[in-house]
Amino acid sequence: MSDAAATVIGNFANVEDANIVRSLAEKIYSDTDIAGEWVTVKVGNLSQNKIEEALNNGLSKAVSICEKGWINGALMAVQGKVAWTDSLTPLLNKL
């Protein structure tokens, strides 16, 4: 379940930016099971606004998945900036 949740959250963290390079999955791996899907192959430097947008998009989906009880929490990082669900705060405070 956690692998599927990470994929969904990652997909929601997607933002449009000229510094993000994508390709069709089958151009990277001809035997892929996600033919026709765009996948990210490179991410250059993003503006702080784009980083925050990506984290907010992903966090919104992560909270939704947590509320359904499918995962206990999520932590995301984009170019040195981090966001997490409230459920992880007690654990992170112990670090």
Backbone as JSON Lines, residues from 0, in Angstrom:
{"i":0,"aa":"M","n":[0.81,-1.19,0.0],"ca":[0.0,0.0,0.0],"c":[0.87,1.27,0.0]}
{"i":1,"aa":"S","n":[1.95,1.23,0.75],"ca":[2.77,2.45,0.84],"c":[3.39,2.82,-0.5]}
{"i":2,"aa":"D","n":[3.74,1.83,-1.31],"ca":[4.31,2.11,-2.62],"c":[3.28,2.8,-3.52]}
{"i":3,"aa":"A","n":[2.07,2.29,-3.5],"ca":[1.0,2.91,-4.3],"c":[0.7,4.31,-3.79]}
{"i":4,"aa":"A","n":[0.67,4.5,-2.48],"ca":[0.41,5.82,-1.91],"c":[1.51,6.8,-2.31]}
{"i":5,"aa":"A","n":[2.75,6.37,-2.27],"ca":[3.86,7.24,-2.65],"c":[3.74,7.66,-4.12]}
{"i":6,"aa":"T","n":[3.33,6.75,-4.96],"ca":[3.16,7.07,-6.38],"c":[2.05,8.1,-6.57]}
{"i":7,"aa":"V","n":[0.92,7.89,-5.91],"ca":[-0.21,8.82,-6.03],"c":[0.18,10.2,-5.51]}
{"i":8,"aa":"I","n":[0.81,10.25,-4.36],"ca":[1.22,11.52,-3.77],"c":[2.23,12.22,-4.69]}
{"i":9,"aa":"G","n":[3.19,11.46,-5.18],"ca":[4.17,12.02,-6.11],"c":[3.52,12.59,-7.37]}
{"i":10,"aa":"N","n":[2.53,11.89,-7.88],"ca":[1.83,12.38,-9.07],"c":[1.1,13.69,-8.78]}
{"i":11,"aa":"F","n":[0.54,13.82,-7.6],"ca":[-0.16,15.05,-7.24],"c":[0.82,16.19,-6.97]}
{"i":12,"aa":"A","n":[2.06,15.88,-6.65],"ca":[3.07,16.91,-6.41],"c":[3.6,17.5,-7.71]}
{"i":13,"aa":"N","n":[3.14,17.0,-8.81],"ca":[3.58,17.46,-10.12],"c":[3.26,18.94,-10.33]}
{"i":14,"aa":"V","n":[4.19,19.67,-10.9],"ca":[3.96,21.05,-11.32],"c":[4.51,21.23,-12.73]}
{"i":15,"aa":"E","n":[4.0,22.2,-13.43],"ca":[4.5,22.52,-14.77],"c":[5.62,23.55,-14.64]}
{"i":16,"aa":"D","n":[6.74,23.27,-15.28],"ca":[7.87,24.2,-15.25],"c":[8.81,23.83,-16.38]}
{"i":17,"aa":"A","n":[9.42,24.84,-16.98],"ca":[10.36,24.61,-18.09],"c":[11.58,23.82,-17.65]}
{"i":18,"aa":"N","n":[11.88,23.8,-16.37],"ca":[13.05,23.07,-15.86],"c":[12.75,21.62,-15.52]}
{"i":19,"aa":"I","n":[11.57,21.16,-15.86],"ca":[11.2,19.75,-15.65],"c":[11.1,19.08,-17.01]}
{"i":20,"aa":"V","n":[11.88,18.02,-17.19],"ca":[11.9,17.28,-18.46],"c":[11.13,15.98,-18.28]}
{"i":21,"aa":"R","n":[10.18,15.75,-19.19],"ca":[9.38,14.52,-19.14],"c":[9.48,13.78,-20.47]}
{"i":22,"aa":"S","n":[9.2,12.49,-20.39],"ca":[9.22,11.66,-21.6],"c":[8.11,10.62,-21.46]}
{"i":23,"aa":"L","n":[7.65,10.12,-22.58],"ca":[6.71,9.0,-22.53],"c":[7.45,7.78,-21.98]}
{"i":24,"aa":"A","n":[6.77,7.05,-21.14],"ca":[7.4,5.91,-20.46],"c":[8.01,4.91,-21.44]}
{"i":25,"aa":"E","n":[7.34,4.65,-22.55],"ca":[7.83,3.64,-23.5],"c":[9.09,4.09,-24.22]}
{"i":26,"aa":"K","n":[9.39,5.38,-24.22],"ca":[10.64,5.85,-24.82],"c":[11.82,5.59,-23.91]}
{"i":27,"aa":"I","n":[11.55,5.41,-22.63],"ca":[12.6,5.11,-21.66],"c":[12.79,3.61,-21.53]}
{"i":28,"aa":"Y","n":[11.67,2.89,-21.5],"ca":[11.7,1.43,-21.35],"c":[10.59,0.85,-22.21]}
{"i":29,"aa":"S","n":[10.96,0.19,-23.28],"ca":[9.99,-0.26,-24.28],"c":[8.96,-1.25,-23.73]}
{"i":30,"aa":"D","n":[9.3,-2.0,-22.69],"ca":[8.4,-3.01,-22.14],"c":[7.65,-2.51,-20.9]}
{"i":31,"aa":"T","n":[7.48,-1.21,-20.78],"ca":[6.84,-0.64,-19.61],"c":[5.36,-1.04,-19.51]}
{"i":32,"aa":"D","n":[4.85,-1.06,-18.31],"ca":[3.43,-1.33,-18.11],"c":[2.62,-0.03,-18.01]}
{"i":33,"aa":"I","n":[3.29,1.11,-18.23],"ca":[2.59,2.39,-18.19],"c":[2.77,3.15,-19.51]}
{"i":34,"aa":"A","n":[2.72,2.43,-20.61],"ca":[2.86,3.05,-21.93],"c":[1.83,4.17,-22.07]}
{"i":35,"aa":"G","n":[2.26,5.26,-22.67],"ca":[1.38,6.39,-22.87],"c":[1.4,7.39,-21.72]}
{"i":36,"aa":"E","n":[2.04,7.04,-20.63],"ca":[2.13,7.94,-19.47],"c":[3.42,8.74,-19.55]}
{"i":37,"aa":"W","n":[3.33,10.01,-19.17],"ca":[4.51,10.86,-19.09],"c":[5.2,10.64,-17.76]}
{"i":38,"aa":"V","n":[6.51,10.51,-17.79],"ca":[7.3,10.34,-16.57],"c":[8.38,11.41,-16.53]}
{"i":39,"aa":"T","n":[8.71,11.83,-15.35],"ca":[9.74,12.85,-15.16],"c":[11.11,12.2,-15.25]}
{"i":40,"aa":"V","n":[11.98,12.76,-16.07],"ca":[13.32,12.21,-16.22],"c":[14.4,13.14,-15.67]}
{"i":41,"aa":"K","n":[14.06,14.42,-15.51],"ca":[15.04,15.36,-14.98],"c":[14.32,16.58,-14.42]}
{"i":42,"aa":"V","n":[14.82,17.05,-13.29],"ca":[14.28,18.27,-12.69],"c":[15.43,19.23,-12.44]}
{"i":43,"aa":"G","n":[15.37,20.38,-13.07],"ca":[16.36,21.42,-12.83],"c":[15.95,22.25,-11.63]}
{"i":44,"aa":"N","n":[16.6,23.38,-11.44],"ca":[16.27,24.25,-10.33],"c":[14.87,24.82,-10.49]}
{"i":45,"aa":"L","n":[14.09,24.76,-9.41],"ca":[12.74,25.29,-9.41],"c":[12.68,26.54,-8.54]}
{"i":46,"aa":"S","n":[11.78,27.44,-8.88],"ca":[11.58,28.63,-8.06],"c":[10.97,28.2,-6.71]}
{"i":47,"aa":"Q","n":[11.11,29.06,-5.71],"ca":[10.51,28.77,-4.41],"c":[9.0,28.6,-4.54]}
{"i":48,"aa":"N","n":[8.37,29.37,-5.4],"ca":[6.93,29.24,-5.6],"c":[6.56,27.87,-6.16]}
{"i":49,"aa":"K","n":[7.34,27.38,-7.12],"ca":[7.07,26.07,-7.7],"c":[7.32,24.95,-6.68]}
{"i":50,"aa":"I","n":[8.36,25.1,-5.88],"ca":[8.64,24.12,-4.83],"c":[7.48,24.07,-3.85]}
{"i":51,"aa":"E","n":[7.02,25.22,-3.41],"ca":[5.89,25.27,-2.47],"c":[4.62,24.72,-3.1]}
{"i":52,"aa":"E","n":[4.42,25.01,-4.37],"ca":[3.25,24.48,-5.08],"c":[3.29,22.95,-5.11]}
{"i":53,"aa":"A","n":[4.44,22.41,-5.44],"ca":[4.59,20.95,-5.49],"c":[4.34,20.32,-4.12]}
{"i":54,"aa":"L","n":[4.95,20.9,-3.09],"ca":[4.77,20.35,-1.74],"c":[3.32,20.47,-1.29]}
{"i":55,"aa":"N","n":[2.69,21.59,-1.55],"ca":[1.29,21.77,-1.16],"c":[0.37,20.81,-1.89]}
{"i":56,"aa":"N","n":[0.62,20.61,-3.19],"ca":[-0.18,19.66,-3.96],"c":[-0.05,18.25,-3.39]}
{"i":57,"aa":"G","n":[1.19,17.83,-3.14],"ca":[1.43,16.49,-2.6],"c":[0.87,16.34,-1.2]}
{"i":58,"aa":"L","n":[1.06,17.37,-0.38],"ca":[0.58,17.3,1.0],"c":[-0.94,17.21,1.06]}
{"i":59,"aa":"S","n":[-1.61,17.93,0.2],"ca":[-3.07,17.86,0.14],"c":[-3.54,16.43,-0.12]}
{"i":60,"aa":"K","n":[-2.9,15.77,-1.07],"ca":[-3.28,14.38,-1.38],"c":[-2.9,13.45,-0.23]}
{"i":61,"aa":"A","n":[-1.73,13.68,0.36],"ca":[-1.29,12.84,1.47],"c":[-2.26,12.92,2.65]}
{"i":62,"aa":"V","n":[-2.73,14.11,2.95],"ca":[-3.7,14.28,4.05],"c":[-4.97,13.51,3.73]}
{"i":63,"aa":"S","n":[-5.43,13.6,2.5],"ca":[-6.63,12.88,2.08],"c":[-6.47,11.37,2.25]}
{"i":64,"aa":"I","n":[-5.31,10.85,1.87],"ca":[-5.06,9.41,1.98],"c":[-4.95,9.02,3.46]}
{"i":65,"aa":"C","n":[-4.35,9.87,4.27],"ca":[-4.26,9.6,5.72],"c":[-5.65,9.54,6.34]}
{"i":66,"aa":"E","n":[-6.5,10.48,5.96],"ca":[-7.85,10.52,6.52],"c":[-8.66,9.28,6.17]}
{"i":67,"aa":"K","n":[-8.33,8.64,5.08],"ca":[-8.99,7.39,4.69],"c":[-8.41,6.19,5.43]}
{"i":68,"aa":"G","n":[-7.31,6.41,6.15],"ca":[-6.69,5.33,6.91],"c":[-5.78,4.43,6.1]}
{"i":69,"aa":"W","n":[-5.43,4.85,4.89],"ca":[-4.61,4.01,4.03],"c":[-3.13,4.1,4.39]}
{"i":70,"aa":"I","n":[-2.7,5.24,4.92],"ca":[-1.33,5.41,5.39],"c":[-1.38,6.17,6.71]}
{"i":71,"aa":"N","n":[-0.31,6.1,7.47],"ca":[-0.24,6.81,8.74],"c":[0.3,8.22,8.6]}
{"i":72,"aa":"G","n":[1.05,8.48,7.55],"ca":[1.61,9.8,7.36],"c":[2.5,9.82,6.14]}
{"i":73,"aa":"A","n":[2.93,11.03,5.79],"ca":[3.81,11.18,4.63],"c":[4.75,12.36,4.86]}
{"i":74,"aa":"L","n":[5.96,12.22,4.36],"ca":[6.95,13.28,4.38],"c":[7.46,13.43,2.96]}
{"i":75,"aa":"M","n":[7.48,14.66,2.47],"ca":[7.92,14.92,1.1],"c":[9.04,15.94,1.12]}
{"i":76,"aa":"A","n":[9.96,15.81,0.2],"ca":[11.05,16.77,0.07],"c":[11.23,17.13,-1.4]}
{"i":77,"aa":"V","n":[11.38,18.43,-1.65],"ca":[11.64,18.93,-3.0],"c":[12.75,19.96,-2.89]}
{"i":78,"aa":"Q","n":[13.88,19.63,-3.46],"ca":[15.02,20.54,-3.53],"c":[15.3,21.23,-2.2]}
{"i":79,"aa":"G","n":[15.4,20.42,-1.16],"ca":[15.81,20.93,0.15],"c":[14.68,21.44,1.03]}
{"i":80,"aa":"K","n":[13.49,21.57,0.51],"ca":[12.33,21.98,1.3],"c":[11.52,20.74,1.64]}
{"i":81,"aa":"V","n":[10.97,20.72,2.86],"ca":[10.29,19.52,3.35],"c":[8.9,19.88,3.85]}
{"i":82,"aa":"A","n":[7.96,18.96,3.66],"ca":[6.61,19.09,4.2],"c":[6.17,17.72,4.67]}
{"i":83,"aa":"W","n":[5.3,17.69,5.68],"ca":[4.8,16.41,6.18],"c":[3.41,16.57,6.74]}
{"i":84,"aa":"T","n":[2.74,15.44,6.87],"ca":[1.41,15.43,7.47],"c":[1.54,15.63,8.98]}
{"i":85,"aa":"D","n":[0.52,16.22,9.57],"ca":[0.54,16.49,11.01],"c":[0.79,15.22,11.84]}
{"i":86,"aa":"S","n":[0.35,14.09,11.32],"ca":[0.51,12.84,12.06],"c":[1.98,12.48,12.32]}
{"i":87,"aa":"L","n":[2.89,13.04,11.53],"ca":[4.31,12.73,11.71],"c":[5.01,13.69,12.66]}
{"i":88,"aa":"T","n":[4.39,14.79,13.01],"ca":[5.02,15.8,13.86],"c":[5.56,15.23,15.16]}
{"i":89,"aa":"P","n":[4.79,14.42,15.92],"ca":[5.34,13.86,17.16],"c":[6.62,13.03,16.94]}
{"i":90,"aa":"L","n":[6.65,12.29,15.86],"ca":[7.84,11.47,15.57],"c":[9.02,12.36,15.18]}
{"i":91,"aa":"L","n":[8.77,13.36,14.38],"ca":[9.84,14.24,13.94],"c":[10.38,15.1,15.07]}
{"i":92,"aa":"N","n":[9.53,15.43,16.03],"ca":[9.98,16.2,17.19],"c":[10.95,15.43,18.05]}
{"i":93,"aa":"K","n":[10.96,14.11,17.94],"ca":[11.88,13.27,18.72],"c":[13.27,13.23,18.11]}
{"i":94,"aa":"L","n":[13.41,13.69,16.89],"ca":[14.71,13.63,16.21],"c":[15.64,14.7,16.7]}
